[in-house]
Amino acid sequence: MILHVTDVSYIEKYKVRVSFNNGETGIVDLSHALKGPVFEPLNDLSLFAKLKLDSELETIVWPNGADLAPEYLYFLAFKDNPKLQAQFQRWGYIS
């Protein structure tokens, strides 16, 4: 199954609630992911809070053109789930 984001909502600070097409929903803290020229402007909470779901890309996007892969969002939401460690290793998020 190819993973897609189906719903997203801003919670507070750099936290968002993300729902995926596999039926799971999780909370993602993006405070440590906002590095590099495209993502650094999102440290401004007023811009960060303008996130939305792009139905064509099927992931989170921001007005400045930034977007994040659904797999990365899923990893951040469920990185502590022992049942998913093998999947995250295959995706290259853990070694």
N, C-alpha and C positions, 0 to 999 in steps of 0.2 A: 504494500500500500504506500502510495506517495502521500506524505504528510502535508496538510494544508491548514491554515488558520481559518476558522469559520466565524469567529467573533472575538472582539477585543474591547476592553473598557479600561479607562484610566482609573486608578484607585487613589494614589497619593504619591507625592515625591516622584520616584522613578519606578514605581510598581504599577504593573498592569495585570489584568485578568485576561487570560488567553484561552480560547476554546479551539479544539482541533477536530478534524474530520474523523478521528478515531473515537470520538465521544468523550475524550478527557478534557478537563478544564484545570488550569493551574495558575498560580500567581508567579509572575516573573519580576525579579528585581534587576533592572538594567543599569543600575548606578555604576557598575564596574565595566560595562560594555561600551561606554560612550567615549571611545578613543579614536583618534584619526580625524582627518579634515572633514569628513561627511558627518561624523557622529558628535564631535565636540560641540557644535552649536546647540545640540540637544541638552547640554548641561543647563541651559536656560529653561527653567521649568515651564515658562509660558509657551515656549515652542514645543517642548517635550509633550505637554498635555494635549497638543493638537494632533496626536496620533490618530490614525483611522485604519480600517481594514480596506485594502485594495482588492476588489473582487476579481480583478484580472490576474494579479500576482499571487493572490490568496495568502497574503501575509500583511504584517503591520508596515505602514508607511508614514512618513512625515512630510510636511509641506516643502522642506528643503531638499527632497529627493532621497533621503535616507530610507532604507528598508532592511529588514533582518530575515534571514532564512528561517522558515518554520521549524526545521530540525534544531537549529540553535536555540530558538525560543523553547522548544520542547525539552531540550537538554537542561536549560536553566530552570525550568519549572519542575522537573522531575529528577534532577541530578543525584539526589539522595536516595532514590528508589533502588534497592538492591536488585530487583527483578529486571531493571532496564540497563544495568551496567554493560552487559555484552553488546546490546544495541548501540550504546554510546561509544563503546570501543570500536565497533565496526564503522561508525560515522566519523571517528577520529577525534572525538572530544575528550577522551581519556586514553591513557596508554596502559 
